[in-house]
Amino acid sequence: MPSSIELYDEADRLKDAGQLDEAIAKLNEVLAQEEDFTLAHSALAVLYGKVNRHEDAIRHGCRACELDPNDAFGYTALSVTYQRAFAGTGNHQYIQLAEEAMARSRMMQGH
């Protein structure tokens, strides 16, 4: 059975090849093995956003921040996820959430 890292690397190759649905499936395999694999959650946030599954993207972006709450970049990435969700849906609640995530990132960076 491949390790979580091997599965993640395969998902990365699939993403680079433009096979987004296959990359998503592979990352979900990673999480089936290791549900707290932060990088897989972060990658799923990006990929689900690219395939217009914004609620899934947000769920994984939030989970990545829960798993690594001291990572300022995680909150920046979550802000981008919310911005993309707004762009894809027109739902204005995502703008406020994007601003909150970015404010948290900046606070953590001492800005």
Beta strands, then each sheet from edge to edge (+ up, - down):
end
